[in-house]
Amino acid sequence: MAFTISEIVGRFKADVASALSSETIVGICRDLDHVWRDRILGPVTTVHVFLLQILHGNTACTALPRLADVSFSAASYCAARSRLPLALFEGLLQCVCAALFPEVEETGRWCGHRTWSIDGSSFSMPDTPALQAHFGQPSGQAKGCGFPVAHLLALFHAGTGLLLHVVASPMRTHDMRHTSLMHEELSEGDILLADRGFASFAHLALLFLRKLHGVFRCHQKQIVNFRVGRKHTGQRKAEKGLPRSRYVRHLGHWDQLVEYTRPMSKPVWMEEATWTALPETLLVRELRFLTPQRGHRTRVITLVTTLVDPDAYSTEALADLYLSRWQIEVNFRHLKTTMGMEVLHCKTVDGVVKELHMFAIAYNLVRLVMLEASKRQQVPLDRISFIDALRWLQDAQPNAILTDLIVNPWRPDRLEPRVIKRRLKEYNLMKQPRPKLRKSLKRKRAAA
């Protein structure tokens, strides 16, 4: 099965099949000066089996010989996987994304612009000294009583849901630390959607210099006042309650042009040379709208954007665009819950990052199946069932015809509380290391 995945996706997109072919894998290994022996688990077989493992819910290594119909032990597979360079998996993700470039170019444009969503998340992994030292764990957990947690930054194409770039970093990493790396994936005129953690002067100015656009929710510390001709405070002697932005022009109800001034202090994530190259002021647009559906956690939303033309980009259109940003949360749910990326299995830093990139590749293959089903069934892409596409890809054969996938019902007014119905097991949380708890149990047994 592992060797037929590229053939299956090749029925939809030949370039994607080529990106996962043995020639591509061997070519990248040679470019990296990676040397290997002629054995069963060479680079090609190992990558294909790794992909098969991820597609089947990151299943146990002991189950892979039966799935792949290849004879090897779990230990030899783990050793083969660890021998492969990390750059190979990064290169394969780039090749798959490059093969999917026409879909990104043609699908889901907004007012003629390509749109992208960026956000941060997290995932857990085994409790090993190497992973603890690199990623860290939540501060509320005692040493030896928790698992390492990594910060994840991901860039999705808003029109197709394809995952273009992933970065794993230590848990206590701000979303903006590696955001500039994502800018390299964008082209002039592209629009970036994000929440208020990305709505700083520095980020907006970086987008402006690259001729990109941003639509962000205003930061919670940013004072926004829509009164016509209102006053503003200076940088050095700030007056409490006044906005720092300078009023420029009234565009409509809850819609205005303002001028942001570069702060006096540099963000910790930005280099000094980049900071000094930013403009002193930046013209942006602030607007506010009410969410159309009652019951939402946030009722009033204030946006800041570099799309300053009210005739080309109306308030209603920008509100709809920002509300579509929620799809990135659904994408993370597909990755972490449906595919099982919430807890990774590798025990080394490089192994975890390799695993992350393979999840991104597998996720994009499922998205490719969804795109094909959307075209054939003539329904919107976001209504195609992700898990049904994943199941089809798991079981499909090289000559299989894509059957109709499940179409989720259209429920625009759906409203669900954030609660858990299924009760958890009534066990105490671990608050002491396991060896210490074992000694305590032995003392109790001896006392009895």
Disulfide bonds with the S-S distance in Angstrom:
none
